[in-house]
Amino acid sequence: MPKIKTHRGAKKRFHLTASGKVKRGHSHARHILTKKTAKRKRKLDQNVLVSVADAPKVKAMLPYA
């Protein structure tokens, strides 16, 4: 049987935790930062978990993660 290919975009954007949950970063944190408050930029820098509804879709794109 052929191997399943990993979705290259998903590989760069998502990481799995030890318990199998999916972590992601925030968008809007790369440029046009001068108009954003320090609090907002600080929150955007933190990683969060992918929603429960979207996690199976992400896991399907990362078969060997």
N, C-alpha and C positions, 0 to 999 in steps of 0.2 A: 504493500500500500504506500502511496506517496505521503510525504509529510504535509502537515497543514502549515500554510504560510502565516506568519505573524503580520498583522496590520502595522506597517512601519510608522504611520502617524500616531497610532494608539500607543505604540511602544515608547515614543518620545514624550507622551503626555500623561500617561498613567503608570502607577506603581502599585503592586499588591503588598498588603501588610502580612504579617505572620499569621494572622487569624483569617486571611482570605478576603478582607475588605479591600476596596479599591480607593487609592488616594489620587487626588488631582490638585493642580494649582489653580490660581485665579487668573482670569483674563484682565485686560485693562491695566496692567502693571508695568508696561514696557516703555511707553513714551507718552508725551503730553501730561507730564506729572506735575507741572508747576501749578496748575489750577486745582489739583486734588489736595485735600487736607492731609496732614501728617497721619491722622488716625486712619483715614481711608487707605492710604498707601501701606501702612503697617498691617492692616487687615488683609489687603491683597497679597501680601508677602507670605501669609500663612497657608499651609496646605490643609485641605479639608477632604472629607470622604465623599465619594460619588453617591448619589441618591440610590436608595434600595431598588427603585424601578429601573434605573439605568445600568446598575452593576452587572447584570447578566449579559447585556449587550457588549460591554467593555471586555468582560472575561472571555467572551466568544472570539474577540479580536486578538486576545493574548493567550493562545492555547498552551504555551509552555511557561507562562509566568507563574 
